[in-house]
Amino acid sequence: MQFFERQPLGAIFLSASLLSVVISTGIWWHTLDRRDTAADELSALTVAHHRDVARRAAAVSPERELPRLPAFSSAELVTEFHTISAEVKLPLDEVSYSLDNTVSQPYLRYRVTLGVKTGYSEIRKFVAALLGAMDNVELDSIRCAREAAVSATLSCELTFSAFYRKGMHG
């Protein structure tokens, strides 16, 4: 008590210092609690995210992602291409077939390149008919040129890819 009577400013300073220590300790304690709560929430969210990713990965198996592809038969493919070209009256100048080396892929890819000289409407009809008849065939590219500016006939190269199941050659 004597200290408070002799040094009133010192007493006020000491009381203010103790009060600031108590307040600082309370703020520090609250910050630690909030940090721990945030860390727990982050950990729970991380676990939930990993569980969700694992659940989605299990729901989508590689077998489900692959479309149903037919067994490989080059004779059927050649017949189908020639039949559809005859139906739409598309004259084929040159046809080449090649089987891609797809060791790392779960399917076979058979490329068909057609050289044609005809009008634009016949090419459109052929492509539409072919893609409508064969679900496993896609148009990769088409390149056309005119021999003369006034000519209605186009000289085109169409490249298709046909996809088949692996292990089923015919």
Secondary structure, 3 states (H helix, E strand, C coil): CHHHHHCHHHHHHHHHHHHHHHHHHHHHHHHHHHHHHHHHHHHHHHHHHHHHHHHHHHHCCHHHHCCCCCCCCHHHHHHHHHHHHHHCCCCEEEEEEEECCCCCCCEEEEEEEEEEEECHHHHHHHHHHHHHHCCCEEEEEEEEEECCCCCCCEEEEEEEEEEEECCCCC
